[in-house]
Amino acid sequence: MIRRSLLARWMLITSSVVALSLMTWALFSLFNVKTPEPARVMPVAHADPQHQEIWLIAGSALEKLAHFSAAQSVLDHPSTWVSLSLSGRGIPYGWHITPFVHFASEAALVKALRHGTVPKGIKGLGYDNEGWSLTPLIEQQHPAQYVEAAAAIAHHHHWAYLQLGNLPVHGSPVGGARFAQIIDLQVQSSERIPAVYLRRVRALVAAARHLNPHVLVIAGLSTNPPPGTPVSLNELETDIQETRRFVNGYWLNIPTPGLACPRCGPQNVSLAEKLLAWIAHQHINS
């Protein structure tokens, strides 16, 4: 009886592994992509001498800031990567930024590519796989396989690959750096204590660059991070001052409480405006 039970369990596990392998093979075959290799240096938008930092921001957030002069001063340049909606919205008229799209689900990515709904002219593809309802359970259980698939699709289309999720790949929260041109460190939950934020950033940057010396590393900042305790302007300024020499830039998050951030506080656009005004003032005086 015990042998039968063990045999049945072994057969179930084996069939699951085989099914996952077949799904990945089908994904590669569907888009005629090759098995991913470690990321090589790809053309990635770089700043001019006055804008060395890379910024990532959602198009929906940028739309709320575009009227603000300091936002244009800091963000209107090719080193700013703006995540577009599938409708292509998110680029203010006349701005010179770098557009990309990102998905929390491999299934959603495949569907968009199959139906031709990915906006034209994008320069990058991001995969934001996390332990949340937006990423299917099978992708959470096998993150390495899906990260490699997403990176292979991005490189097949000559897009930069942005690793935005923090699920461990081969045991490391920055394991996706091996296949990425840009990797985001989701450290915004520590931003209220700059010393902790700095310690986490330094450790993760070192780990990411050990895997891929060419990867560009950005750190997450949020105007209203979980668990909802307000963050101050001074804390954000200190986070940037302490970590600027270690990272290539930042992802400025202005989340809205909901599925993507159920524990976030109320959206705080004014704090983002104040932070950008501080950064713009630094640019003027540098």
The 8 nearest C-alpha neighbors of each residue, nearest first, counted from 0:
[[1, 3, 2, 4, 5, 6, 7, 8],
 [0, 2, 4, 3, 5, 6, 7, 8],
 [1, 3, 5, 0, 4, 6, 7, 8],
 [4, 2, 6, 0, 1, 5, 7, 8],
 [3, 5, 1, 7, 2, 6, 0, 8],
 [6, 4, 8, 2, 7, 3, 9, 1],
 [5, 7, 3, 9, 4, 8, 2, 10],
 [8, 6, 10, 4, 5, 9, 3, 11],
 [7, 9, 11, 5, 10, 6, 4, 12],
 [10, 8, 6, 12, 11, 7, 13, 5],
 [9, 11, 13, 7, 8, 12, 14, 6],
 [12, 10, 8, 14, 9, 13, 7, 15],
 [13, 11, 15, 9, 14, 10, 8, 16],
 [14, 12, 10, 16, 15, 11, 9, 17],
 [13, 15, 17, 11, 16, 12, 10, 18],
 [16, 14, 18, 12, 13, 17, 19, 11],
 [17, 15, 19, 13, 18, 14, 20, 12],
 [16, 18, 14, 20, 15, 19, 21, 13],
 [19, 17, 15, 21, 16, 20, 14, 22],
 [18, 20, 22, 16, 21, 17, 15, 23],
 [21, 19, 17, 23, 22, 18, 24, 16],
 [20, 22, 24, 18, 19, 23, 25, 17],
 [23, 21, 19, 25, 20, 24, 26, 18],
 [22, 24, 26, 20, 25, 21, 19, 27],
 [25, 23, 21, 27, 26, 22, 28, 20],
 [24, 26, 28, 22, 23, 27, 29, 21],
 [27, 25, 23, 29, 24, 28, 22, 30],
 [26, 28, 32, 24, 25, 29, 30, 31],
 [29, 27, 31, 25, 26, 30, 24, 32],
 [30, 28, 26, 27, 31, 25, 32, 24],
 [29, 31, 32, 28, 27, 26, 152, 155],
 [32, 30, 28, 29, 27, 33, 155, 26],
 [33, 31, 27, 30, 155, 152, 151, 28],
 [32, 34, 35, 27, 151, 31, 155, 28],
 [33, 35, 151, 36, 32, 27, 148, 147],
 [36, 34, 151, 147, 33, 37, 150, 148],
 [35, 37, 38, 34, 178, 151, 147, 39],
 [38, 36, 178, 177, 39, 35, 211, 179],
 [39, 37, 178, 179, 177, 36, 40, 180],
 [38, 40, 41, 37, 213, 180, 178, 179],
 [39, 41, 213, 38, 42, 180, 214, 43],
 [42, 40, 43, 39, 159, 180, 38, 157],
 [41, 43, 44, 40, 159, 45, 158, 180],
 [44, 42, 41, 45, 159, 180, 122, 40],
 [45, 43, 78, 77, 42, 46, 97, 79],
 [46, 44, 78, 43, 77, 47, 51, 53],
 [47, 45, 78, 50, 51, 77, 48, 44],
 [46, 48, 50, 49, 51, 45, 76, 78],
 [49, 47, 50, 51, 46, 45, 52, 282],
 [50, 48, 47, 51, 282, 46, 285, 52],
 [51, 49, 46, 47, 48, 52, 78, 76],
 [50, 52, 46, 48, 49, 47, 53, 45],
 [53, 51, 248, 50, 247, 54, 46, 78],
 [52, 54, 248, 78, 79, 247, 249, 51],
 [55, 53, 79, 249, 250, 248, 80, 52],
 [56, 54, 250, 80, 79, 81, 251, 249],
 [55, 57, 81, 251, 250, 82, 58, 80],
 [58, 56, 82, 60, 59, 81, 61, 83],
 [89, 57, 59, 61, 83, 82, 60, 81],
 [58, 60, 62, 57, 61, 89, 63, 83],
 [61, 59, 57, 58, 63, 62, 253, 56],
 [60, 62, 58, 64, 63, 59, 65, 57],
 [61, 63, 59, 65, 60, 64, 58, 89],
 [64, 62, 61, 60, 65, 59, 268, 66],
 [65, 63, 61, 62, 67, 66, 70, 60],
 [64, 66, 62, 67, 61, 63, 70, 71],
 [67, 65, 64, 68, 63, 70, 71, 62],
 [66, 68, 70, 65, 64, 69, 71, 272],
 [69, 67, 71, 70, 72, 66, 65, 276],
 [68, 70, 72, 276, 71, 67, 275, 279],
 [71, 69, 73, 67, 68, 72, 74, 275],
 [70, 72, 75, 74, 68, 69, 73, 65],
 [71, 73, 69, 70, 74, 75, 68, 279],
 [74, 72, 70, 71, 279, 75, 69, 275],
 [73, 75, 71, 70, 76, 79, 72, 54],
 [76, 74, 71, 94, 95, 96, 72, 73],
 [75, 77, 96, 95, 78, 74, 79, 46],
 [78, 76, 96, 97, 79, 44, 95, 46],
 [79, 77, 46, 53, 45, 44, 76, 80],
 [80, 78, 54, 77, 96, 53, 55, 74],
 [79, 81, 97, 55, 98, 54, 96, 78],
 [80, 82, 98, 56, 57, 58, 55, 99],
 [81, 83, 57, 99, 100, 58, 98, 56],
 [84, 82, 89, 58, 100, 87, 88, 99],
 [83, 85, 86, 87, 88, 82, 100, 89],
 [84, 86, 87, 117, 118, 116, 83, 88],
 [85, 87, 84, 88, 118, 83, 116, 117],
 [88, 86, 85, 84, 118, 83, 89, 119],
 [89, 87, 86, 84, 83, 90, 58, 85],
 [58, 88, 90, 83, 59, 62, 91, 87],
 [91, 89, 88, 92, 58, 94, 81, 96],
 [92, 90, 94, 93, 89, 65, 62, 61],
 [93, 91, 94, 90, 95, 65, 89, 62],
 [92, 94, 91, 95, 90, 75, 96, 71],
 [93, 95, 75, 92, 91, 96, 90, 76],
 [96, 94, 76, 77, 75, 93, 97, 90],
 [95, 97, 77, 76, 79, 94, 75, 80],
 [96, 98, 80, 77, 79, 81, 122, 99],
 [99, 97, 81, 121, 80, 122, 82, 96],
 [100, 98, 123, 121, 82, 122, 124, 81],
 [101, 99, 82, 124, 83, 125, 123, 102],
 [100, 102, 125, 126, 124, 82, 99, 127],
 [101, 103, 126, 104, 127, 108, 125, 107],
 [102, 104, 127, 128, 134, 126, 133, 105],
 [105, 103, 134, 107, 106, 102, 108, 135],
 [104, 106, 108, 107, 109, 103, 145, 102],
 [105, 107, 109, 104, 108, 110, 135, 111],
 [106, 108, 110, 104, 105, 109, 111, 102],
 [109, 107, 105, 111, 106, 110, 102, 112],
 [108, 110, 106, 112, 107, 111, 113, 105],
 [109, 111, 107, 113, 108, 112, 114, 106],
 [112, 110, 116, 108, 114, 113, 109, 117],
 [113, 111, 115, 109, 114, 110, 117, 108],
 [112, 114, 110, 111, 115, 109, 116, 108],
 [113, 115, 111, 112, 116, 110, 117, 109],
 [116, 114, 112, 113, 117, 111, 118, 110],
 [115, 117, 111, 114, 118, 85, 112, 86],
 [116, 118, 115, 85, 111, 112, 119, 100],
 [119, 117, 87, 85, 116, 121, 120, 86],
 [120, 118, 121, 117, 87, 116, 122, 115],
 [119, 121, 122, 118, 98, 99, 117, 97],
 [120, 122, 99, 98, 119, 123, 118, 100],
 [123, 121, 158, 99, 98, 159, 120, 97],
 [122, 124, 159, 99, 158, 160, 121, 100],
 [123, 125, 160, 100, 101, 99, 153, 161],
 [124, 126, 101, 161, 162, 160, 100, 163],
 [125, 127, 102, 101, 162, 163, 103, 128],
 [128, 126, 164, 103, 163, 102, 129, 125],
 [129, 127, 164, 103, 134, 126, 166, 104],
 [128, 130, 164, 131, 166, 165, 134, 127],
 [129, 131, 139, 134, 166, 132, 128, 133],
 [132, 130, 133, 129, 134, 259, 135, 128],
 [131, 133, 134, 135, 130, 258, 136, 259],
 [134, 132, 131, 103, 135, 104, 259, 258],
 [133, 135, 104, 103, 132, 128, 131, 129],
 [136, 134, 138, 137, 133, 139, 104, 132],
 [135, 137, 139, 138, 140, 134, 132, 130],
 [136, 138, 140, 139, 135, 141, 142, 134],
 [139, 137, 141, 136, 140, 135, 142, 145],
 [138, 140, 136, 137, 142, 141, 130, 135],
 [139, 141, 137, 138, 142, 136, 135, 143],
 [142, 140, 138, 139, 143, 144, 137, 145],
 [143, 141, 145, 139, 138, 144, 146, 168],
 [144, 142, 168, 146, 145, 141, 147, 169],
 [143, 145, 147, 142, 146, 141, 148, 23],
 [144, 146, 148, 142, 147, 143, 149, 138],
 [147, 145, 143, 149, 148, 144, 142, 150],
 [146, 148, 150, 144, 145, 149, 35, 151],
 [147, 149, 145, 151, 146, 150, 144, 152],
 [150, 148, 146, 152, 151, 147, 145, 153],
 [149, 151, 153, 147, 152, 148, 160, 146],
 [152, 150, 35, 148, 154, 149, 153, 155],
 [151, 153, 155, 149, 150, 154, 32, 148],
 [154, 152, 158, 150, 156, 155, 151, 160],
 [153, 155, 157, 156, 151, 158, 152, 150],
 [154, 156, 152, 153, 157, 32, 151, 158],
 [155, 157, 154, 153, 158, 152, 151, 159],
 [158, 156, 154, 155, 153, 159, 122, 123],
 [159, 157, 123, 153, 122, 154, 156, 160],
 [158, 160, 123, 180, 124, 122, 153, 161],
 [159, 161, 179, 124, 180, 153, 150, 123],
 [162, 160, 125, 181, 182, 179, 163, 124],
 [163, 161, 182, 126, 125, 164, 179, 175],
 [162, 164, 127, 183, 126, 161, 182, 125],
 [165, 163, 127, 128, 129, 166, 162, 126],
 [164, 166, 172, 129, 167, 163, 173, 128],
 [167, 165, 129, 172, 164, 142, 128, 168],
 [168, 166, 172, 171, 170, 165, 169, 174],
 [167, 169, 174, 143, 170, 171, 175, 142],
 [170, 168, 171, 174, 167, 143, 172, 142],
 [169, 171, 167, 168, 172, 174, 173, 166],
 [170, 172, 167, 174, 173, 168, 169, 166],
 [173, 171, 167, 165, 174, 166, 168, 170],
 [174, 172, 171, 175, 207, 176, 165, 167],
 [175, 173, 168, 171, 176, 172, 177, 169],
 [174, 176, 177, 173, 178, 168, 162, 179],
 [177, 175, 179, 174, 178, 207, 173, 182],
 [176, 178, 211, 175, 37, 210, 179, 38],
 [177, 179, 38, 37, 176, 175, 150, 36],
 [180, 178, 176, 160, 181, 38, 161, 177],
 [179, 181, 214, 160, 159, 215, 161, 38],
 [182, 180, 215, 161, 179, 214, 216, 162],
 [181, 183, 162, 216, 161, 163, 176, 217],
 [182, 184, 217, 163, 218, 216, 185, 162],
 [185, 183, 218, 186, 219, 217, 182, 203],
 [186, 184, 219, 187, 183, 218, 165, 188],
 [185, 187, 188, 184, 219, 189, 218, 196],
 [186, 188, 220, 190, 219, 189, 185, 221],
 [187, 189, 186, 190, 224, 225, 191, 185],
 [190, 188, 196, 187, 191, 186, 192, 195],
 [189, 191, 187, 192, 196, 193, 188, 238],
 [192, 190, 189, 230, 234, 193, 188, 231],
 [193, 191, 190, 195, 194, 189, 196, 234],
 [194, 192, 196, 238, 195, 190, 197, 191],
 [195, 193, 197, 196, 192, 198, 238, 241],
 [194, 196, 198, 197, 193, 192, 189, 199],
 [195, 197, 193, 189, 199, 190, 194, 198],
 [198, 196, 200, 194, 195, 199, 242, 193],
 [197, 199, 195, 201, 196, 200, 194, 202],
 [200, 198, 202, 196, 197, 201, 203, 195],
 [199, 201, 197, 203, 202, 198, 204, 196],
 [202, 200, 204, 198, 199, 203, 197, 205],
 [201, 203, 199, 205, 200, 204, 206, 198],
 [204, 202, 206, 200, 205, 201, 207, 199],
 [205, 203, 207, 201, 206, 202, 200, 208],
 [204, 206, 202, 208, 203, 207, 209, 201],
 [205, 207, 203, 209, 204, 208, 202, 210],
 [208, 206, 204, 210, 209, 205, 176, 173],
 [209, 207, 212, 211, 210, 205, 206, 204],
 [208, 210, 206, 207, 211, 205, 212, 204],
 [209, 211, 208, 207, 177, 176, 206, 212],
 [210, 212, 208, 177, 213, 209, 214, 176],
 [213, 211, 208, 214, 209, 210, 207, 215],
 [214, 212, 211, 40, 215, 208, 180, 39],
 [215, 213, 180, 181, 211, 212, 216, 179],
 [214, 216, 181, 247, 180, 182, 213, 217],
 [217, 215, 182, 247, 246, 181, 183, 214],
 [216, 218, 248, 249, 183, 247, 246, 184],
 [219, 217, 249, 184, 183, 250, 248, 185],
 [218, 220, 250, 187, 185, 186, 249, 184],
 [221, 219, 187, 251, 250, 252, 218, 249],
 [222, 220, 252, 224, 223, 187, 253, 251],
 [221, 223, 253, 267, 270, 224, 271, 252],
 [224, 222, 264, 221, 263, 229, 266, 267],
 [225, 223, 263, 221, 188, 227, 222, 226],
 [226, 224, 263, 227, 262, 188, 264, 223],
 [225, 227, 262, 263, 228, 224, 264, 188],
 [228, 226, 264, 225, 263, 224, 262, 229],
 [227, 229, 226, 230, 264, 225, 224, 223],
 [230, 228, 227, 223, 231, 264, 224, 222],
 [231, 229, 191, 228, 223, 222, 234, 232],
 [232, 230, 234, 233, 235, 229, 191, 270],
 [231, 233, 235, 234, 236, 274, 270, 230],
 [232, 234, 236, 231, 235, 237, 230, 238],
 [233, 235, 237, 231, 232, 236, 191, 238],
 [236, 234, 238, 232, 237, 233, 239, 231],
 [235, 237, 233, 239, 238, 234, 232, 240],
 [236, 238, 240, 234, 239, 235, 241, 233],
 [239, 237, 235, 193, 241, 236, 240, 234],
 [240, 238, 236, 242, 237, 243, 241, 235],
 [239, 241, 237, 238, 243, 242, 236, 244],
 [240, 242, 238, 239, 237, 243, 197, 244],
 [243, 241, 239, 245, 244, 240, 197, 238],
 [242, 244, 239, 245, 246, 240, 241, 248],
 [243, 245, 242, 246, 241, 247, 240, 239],
 [244, 246, 242, 243, 201, 247, 204, 200],
 [247, 245, 216, 248, 243, 217, 244, 242],
 [248, 246, 216, 217, 52, 215, 53, 245],
 [247, 249, 53, 217, 52, 246, 54, 218],
 [250, 248, 217, 218, 54, 219, 251, 55],
 [249, 251, 55, 219, 54, 56, 220, 218],
 [250, 252, 220, 56, 221, 249, 55, 219],
 [253, 251, 221, 254, 220, 250, 222, 56],
 [252, 254, 222, 221, 60, 266, 267, 268],
 [255, 253, 252, 266, 256, 223, 260, 263],
 [254, 256, 266, 257, 265, 253, 260, 263],
 [257, 255, 263, 261, 260, 254, 264, 265],
 [256, 258, 261, 260, 259, 255, 262, 263],
 [259, 257, 261, 260, 256, 132, 133, 131],
 [258, 260, 257, 261, 133, 256, 131, 255],
 [259, 261, 257, 256, 263, 258, 262, 254],
 [260, 262, 257, 256, 258, 263, 259, 225],
 [263, 261, 225, 226, 260, 227, 264, 256],
 [264, 262, 225, 227, 224, 256, 260, 261],
 [263, 265, 227, 223, 266, 256, 224, 262],
 [266, 264, 267, 256, 223, 255, 263, 227],
 [265, 267, 255, 254, 253, 223, 268, 264],
 [266, 268, 269, 270, 222, 265, 223, 253],
 [269, 267, 271, 270, 266, 272, 253, 63],
 [268, 270, 272, 271, 267, 273, 274, 222],
 [271, 269, 273, 272, 268, 267, 274, 222],
 [270, 272, 274, 268, 269, 273, 275, 222],
 [271, 273, 269, 275, 270, 274, 276, 268],
 [274, 272, 276, 270, 271, 275, 277, 269],
 [273, 275, 271, 277, 276, 272, 270, 278],
 [274, 276, 278, 272, 277, 273, 69, 70],
 [277, 275, 273, 279, 69, 274, 278, 280],
 [276, 278, 274, 280, 275, 279, 273, 281],
 [279, 277, 275, 281, 280, 276, 274, 282],
 [280, 278, 282, 276, 281, 277, 73, 69],
 [279, 281, 277, 283, 278, 282, 276, 284],
 [282, 280, 278, 284, 279, 283, 285, 277],
 [283, 281, 279, 285, 280, 284, 278, 49],
 [284, 282, 280, 281, 285, 279, 278, 49],
 [283, 285, 281, 282, 280, 279, 278, 277],
 [284, 282, 283, 281, 280, 49, 279, 278]]
